[in-house]
Amino acid sequence: MSFPQGFLWGAAASSYQIEGAAFEDGKGLSVWDMLCRRPGAVWSGHTGEVADDHYHRYREDVALMKEIGLKAYRFSISWPRVIPAGTGAVNPAGLDFYDRLVDELLAAGIEPWITLFHWDYPYELFCRGGWLNPYSSDWFADYTAVVVRRLSDRVRHWMTLNEPQCFIGLGHLEGVHAPGLKLDWPEVLRGWHNSLLAHGKAVAAIRAHSKTAAVIGAAPTGFIAHPASDSPADIEAARRATFTVHERTLWNHHMFYDPVYKKEYPPEAAAVFGKAMPQIGPRDMDIIGQPIDFTALNYYQGMAVRAGEDGRPAVVPPPVGAPLTLFHWHVMPQGLYWGPKFLYERYGKPIYVTENGCSGMDWVALDGRVHDPARIDFTRRYLRELGRAIADGVDVRGYFHWSILDNFEWAEGYKHRFGLVYVDYATQKRILKDSAYWYREVIASNGANL
């Protein structure tokens, strides 16, 4: 197996999960700073106040990325670090940090891929209604322009939003992520629609202000269905299950990508959500449907389906004892074949896998190393499926492992370790795991050793 020449091998992280320095150098509060102070909201009372202290240790971390051989690093900008109140005055120290980080990456031969929003919404804007405020998309576009004007002389690759399924669904419907709200569907879908408008306006802002030819996408997530067999009926059932709104849920890709690519919500959404559907202004879909350059896939969870009665998708439960990650997510590598395949068929744009990885119970062994054979096996299985999709004609151009460092895993605190690099949170010592050395060999061989 060999991946295409120039295939982009990377890893990813996000600002609140690794940076720390939550109250330093003029940074404003985010909704995650707010949620972390709520008793019982985060496992064991953990917070992102220090996290991996990446804000102070970014040079060390970039050196580790270079040692692994990363070709690209996907990271996010902390909106309240750049604009403490979310709108208005810019914080020079915040912008300076990302300026230095970009320079450090480029000096190490690593291409920066920037995500503009990965959940750390400014607290001051939350107090003004947050994503439910009709001006929220304008606030985001203004912030985007500030970042792009500063960094786009060296940064070409941009993602607007990371996983609105989480910051809207988990944050505004289920209440387990920041801002910790449990709203009804009319309000949830209003926030969803406003986030889509924010995406569209941000794309326009990037195009307007970029000093180089920008390459733009977004990074939603959702379940990928794969067929229980190779029969045409099961394959079609899996395709339908991946792209059908059959219940009130946001855990799919096309509630995001259909508005972006087709300038319309999936036709069945109105029947499922009824009067809860958001009000759509006369220009909204043109704003949302700004042209983008690639389709991003964050893939963690999937399901097997077969063709049931009338060809309707029927979920096939995993067998008893099927492998699970520490998050109790089933190991289903087939999704990195069928997910890119289905998304490429539907939207016709190049694919980047912008997140994929597994949580583990990693610790330092008596020999001083961190042995994580399960992560190596997991990633090999998933990359082999991705390679199979490429061999079958899917235009997949890159893969970002989640994550580069162990980090703050949101409501789960520091319980889960996703990193290629182990972090001792007491000392901030970094140790490359066995998976990091293995991934280095994958990158060096361009996947030939899989």
N, C-alpha and C positions, 0 to 999 in steps of 0.2 A: 504493500500500500504506500502510495506517495501522494502528497497534496500538491496542488498547483504551485508553480513557481510564483514567488511573491506572496504566498499565503501569509496572512498576518497572525502571528502567534502573540497573544497578550495575556494580561491579567487585569483585574479590576478591583476597585474599592470605592468607598463613598466618604464624603467629608465628615459627617457626624460620627461615623463608625470608627474612624481612625485618628482624626486630627487632635482631639482634646483641645486644650487652650480655649475652653468654652467661654471664659469671661475675660480674655486677654486682648490687649492691643485694639480696644475699641469695638470688638465684636458685639453685636446685639444678640438678644435672646432668640431662640427658635422654639417652635412648639415642642420639640423633643427635650429641650431644657425644661420646659414647663411640665411635660408628662413625667419626666424622671423624678420630679419632686413630689409627685402624687404617691402616697403610701400604697404599696401593693401593685402599682402599675407595671413595674419592671421586676423581673426575677431577682430575688435577694437584695433588692434596693440598689442595684447597680445603676450607674449613670455613664454618660459619655463625656464627663467633665475632663478626664485625662485620656481615656481610651488608650491608643497606642502612642500618644504623644508625638504623632507624626508631624505636627506643626513645628516642633523643635528638632525632630530627628529625620526630616525628609531626605537629607543628603545621604544618611546611612541607608535609608530605605531604597532610594534610587540606586545606590551601589549594589544592594542585594538584587534588585531587578536586573541590573546589568550582568551580575554574576550568573543569574538564571538564564540570561540570554533573551529576555523579552524584546520583542520588536515594537510593542505598543503597550501603553498603560492607560486604562480608562479610569478617570477619577471625576469627582463632582466638585463643584464650587459651592461653598456655603453662602447662600444669599445674604443672611444677616451679618456675615463677616465682611462682606463687601459693602452692603447698604444696611447699617444697623437697624434702622426703623422700617426697612423693606422698600421704602421709597424716599426720595429726597437726598440728603447729604451722603456722599460716598466716603467710605473709610479708607484712606490711602494705605494704611498698614495692611488691611485685608487684601487689597489688590496686589500689594507688593509681595505678599506671600506666594500667591499663585504665579506672579511674574517670575520669582526665583525658582519655583518648582518647575515651571515650563523650561526655563533655561537649563536647569540641572538635568532634566530628562533628555533634552536635545543634545547636551554635551555627552550624555551616555549612549547616544544613538537610539533612543527610545522615542517613538512617536506619541505625543500627547493626544488623547481622545477625551474631550471634555463633555460631561453631562452637566447641564445648567441647573437641574433641580433633582435632588435625590432625598426629598422628604423633610429637610430642615427648614420649614417655612418660617418666615419672620414672625415672632410673637406679636409685634405691634400691629402687623397686618391681620393676624388672627383676631385681635381685639376689634378690628374694623369689619369683621365678617369673613375674613379669609377667602377660601375658594368660593363661598356663596355670594360674595360681593360682586356685583356686575363689573366693577372696575378691576377685579383681580387679574384679568388677562392683560390689561394695560400696565399694571404694576410689573408683571413678569416681563413684558416686552421692554419696558424701560430699563429694568435690571439687566436683561440680556444685552441691550445695546451698550451698557457700561462695560460689561465683561468683554464683549467682542471688540469694541474699539481698542481695548487695552492689549488683548492677547492675540488677535487674529493676524498680526504680522508674522507670527510663528506657529499658530494653531490653525489647522484646516478642518479638522473633524469634530463635529458637534452633535450632541444629542440634547433634545429639549427637556423631556420629562422622563423620569424612570418610574415605571410601574404605577400608573394612576389606579390600577386595580387595588394596590396596597394603600396609597396615601388617601384615596377616596374611600375605597371599600372597607379596609381595615381601620382607617382613621376616622371616618364619618358615619359608617353604618354599624360596624361591629364594635367599635370603641376600644380595640386592643392596641392600636397604634396611635401616635399623635395625630390630631389633637385630642383623641380620646372621646369622640362624640358617638352617640347612638341615635342617629336621625332616621326619619322615615324616607321612603324612596323618592318622593318629590324633591326633597332637599338634597338627597344624595346625588340624584341625577342632575340637579342644577349645578352642583359642584363639579360633577363629571364633565358637563357641557362647557362650563367655564374653563376647566383645565384643558379641554380640547381647543378652545379659543386661544388660550395662552400659548399652546403649542404652535398654532398657526401664526399668531402674531410674532412669536419668537423666531420662527423660520423667516418671516419677512424681515425682521430686525437683523438677523444674521446676514441675509443677502444684502441688505442696505448698507451695513457698516463693515463687513469683512474686507480686510485689506488683501486677502488672498482668495483663491477660488474655493469657496466653502463646500464641504461635503456634509450633508445634514440628514439626520434621522431622529428617531425617538426609540424608547426601549420599554414597551409594554410587556406584560406577561400574561399567562393563562394556561389552562390545561390543554395539552395536545393529546388527541386520541390516536391510537394506532390500531390497525386491524388485527383481530385475533387469529386470522389466517391470511393466506395470500389470495383468497378467492376475490373476484371482482366485486361481489356483493358486500363482503366485509370491508374492502378498501373504500368503497363508496360510503358505507355506514360510518367509517372513521372520518372521512372527509366531512360528512354532514355533521357529525358530533363535534368536530373541531370548529365548524363555522355555523352553528345554529344556536340562537338564543332560545332555549327551551324552558328556562325557568328564570326567576328573578335573581340574576347573578351578574357580576362584572368580570368573572374569571374566564375571560376569553380574549382573543386578540382582535376580533373583527368589530367589537363595539368601539374600538379605537381606530383600527386601520381602515374600516369601511368609510367612516367619515373623512379620513385623511386622503385616501386614494380615490374613493368614489363619490365623495361629497354627499353622502347620505348615511343614515343609520341603517343597520340591517333591517330588511322589511318586516321581519317577524318581531322586532323589538317593540313596536307600537302595540301589537296584540298582547305581548307578555306584560309590559309595564303599564299599558293603558294610560290613564290620566296622569300617572306619575312622570311620563315623558317630559323632558324639558321644553320650554318655549324656545323655538328656533327663529331667530331674527332673519330678515330677508337676505342679509349678506353673510350670515354666520357660516354657512357651508363653504362659501368661497374663501373665507378667512381660514377656516380649518383645513381646507384642501390645498394649501400652498404646496407646490411640488417639493418632494423630498428625494433623496438620492439612494437610499438603501432601506431594507426592512431588517430591523433588529429583532432578535429572539432571545429572551431570557427564559431558559428552560430548566425547570426543577421537577415538575410533576406531570404525570400523564395518566392515561387509563386505556385499557384494552376494550375494544368494542367488537361486536359482531352484528350482522344483519338480523334483526328480529322480525316481528310481524310487519308485513307491508314494507320491508326494507328499513324500518326505523332502527336507529342505533340502539343496541342493548349492551349495557356495560357488563363486561366479564370480570368478576372479582378476582384479585390475585389469589393464587393458591395459598393454603395455610403454610406459614413459615417462609413466605416469599421475603427476599432480602429487603431490609429497611436501613435508611440512614439514621443517625441519632435524632433527627427531626421527625422520625417515623414517616418519612416520605419513601414510597416504594422506588426501588431501583428499576428504572424502565428506560434503558438506553435507546430503545426503538424510536423514542420521541425525537432524537436528533437525526434520524432519517426522515420520518414522516412529517415532522414539524417544518423543517426547511422546504421539503418537497411541496407540501400543501400551500405554504405561504408564497412560494415562488410561482406555483401554478396560478394562484388567485391574484397576485399583485404584480408579478413580472419584474420585480426589482432585485438587485443583488442582495444576498443574505449575509449578515454578520451575526454570529452567536455572541451576544454581548454579556451574558452571564450563564454559567453552568458550573456546578460543583456540589460537594457534599459536606455535611457537618459530621465531625467525628469527636471521639473522646481521646484526644491526643495528649500525651505527656512526655516528659524527658525521661528516657530510659537510663538504666544504670551506666550505660556506656557513654552517656552525655548526648546521644542523638535522639531524634524524634522519628520513630518508625510508624509509618501510616500506610501499610500495604493495602488497606481497604480503599483509600483514596486513589492510589495508583491503579488498582483494578477497576474501580468505578470510572475513572477518567479514560482509561484505555478503552473500556467498553463503549462509552459514549462517543469518543473520537473515531472509533472504528465505524460506528453507524453514520457519523457525519461524513467520513470518507466515502462510505457507500453511496450517500446521497450525491456527493460530488461526482463520483464515477457514473452515476445515472443521469448526469446532466444538470444538476441543480447548481446555480451560480453562487456558491458559498465562498466568501473571500476572507473570512477571519474568524477567530475563536478567542474569547476572553475568559480565562478561568476565574471563577469566583472562589476565593479571593486571594489577593497577594499576601495579606497578613491576617492572622487571627484578629478578631475585632469585636466591637460591641454589636451584638445581634439583636438590636431593637428590644422588644418586650422580653426577649429571652436573656438579656444581659450578656454576660460572658460565659454562659453555659455551653454554647456551641462554638466549635473551632472549625472554620472553613478554610483557613489559610494554607498556602504553600510554605509560609514562614511562621514558625511558632513564636508567640510573644509571651514572655513571662511578665505579667502585668505588675508584679511587685517591683521588679528591677528594670523593666523595659528591655531586657536582653532579648535579642532576636536569634533564632536558630533555624537554619534551613532544614526543613523536613526531608525525609527520603523522597517524597513526592516532588519536591523542588528540584532535586538532582535528576530525578526521572524525567520531569518536564523539560529540563535543560537538554536532555538527550533527544526528546521528541522534537524540540525546536531545531536543534542542530542537524537532525536527519530529515527535517521537513515532514515528519510523520512516518518515515519509512520504517521505523522500528516498532510500529504499532502492531 
